[in-house]
Amino acid sequence: MSSGIILYQSKYGATKKYAQWLQEETGFACMETKAAKLNQVCEYDTIILGGGVYASGIAGLSFLKRNIKFLTGKKILVFCVGASPYDESAIAQIRELHFKDELSAIILKCI
C-alpha cells in the first residue's frame, strides 16, 4: 500500500479546501507547506502539493524546488488553483517557467 501526503499553501482558503477534499478521498496526511519538515515528507511515497497561482508562480512550490534532490523516486503531483478561466497558454507558461530540469517529471494539474 502506498502512503502519501498532501501539502498546500492557501492564501484565501480555496487551496486548503481542495487539499481537504483530496485528503478525504485518498486518506493521505495533509498539512500546510510552511509546517512541513523534509524528514516527515520523505516518509511518504506520494507527495501532492497544492497552491494558488499568483503572477505565474505557484504558492508553496519553493518547498519542492528547495528539496527535490531529497525526493528522488517519489511520485509527485502539483495542483494549482486560480480565479481565472482555464487557459492552456497560461498553464504552458507555468510549466515552462517552473517545471524544468529536476522538476520536469512532476505532474501538473490546474483547477
C-alpha positions, -999 to +999 in steps of 0.1 A: +000+000+000+013+034-010+014+062+015+010+099+007+009+134+020-009+165+007+010+197+012-008+230+005-003+267+007-036+286+008-040+324+009-078+327+008-088+291+016-096+276-018-065+255-020-070+243+016-105+232+007-092+212-023-065+197-002-091+186+024-112+170-003-082+151-016-074+140+019-110+127+023-107+107-010-072+094-005-068+090+033-034+108+029-019+130+056-025+167+050-006+198+062+004+233+053+036+236+034+051+260+059+046+234+087+061+206+067+095+192+076+116+174+050+122+143+071+084+139+075+077+143+038+104+118+029+085+091+048+058+091+021+058+075-014+034+101-029+036+138-025+008+161-037+014+198-034-013+224-040-011+262-042-027+292-057-014+308-089+000+343-084+018+361-112+026+328-129+040+313-097+025+286-076+024+292-038+044+265-020+063+253-050+095+266-034+093+237-009+097+212-038+124+233-056+144+235-025+141+198-016+137+180-049+171+162-046+159+145-014+126+134-030+140+113-058+119+082-066+087+098-051+055+102-070+050+140-071+019+158-083+013+195-082-021+212-085-027+249-087-058+269-081-067+302-097-096+326-102-091+329-139-108+308-165-089+278-178-062+289-203-039+264-218-013+291-227-011+302-191-006+266-180+021+261-206+038+293-193+037+279-157+051+246-169+078+263-189+088+286-160+088+262-131+088+226-143+121+221-160+153+203-151+148+183-118+111+192-117+103+181-153+089+147-142+063+163-119+027+161-130+009+195-131-029+199-129-047+232-128-081+235-112 
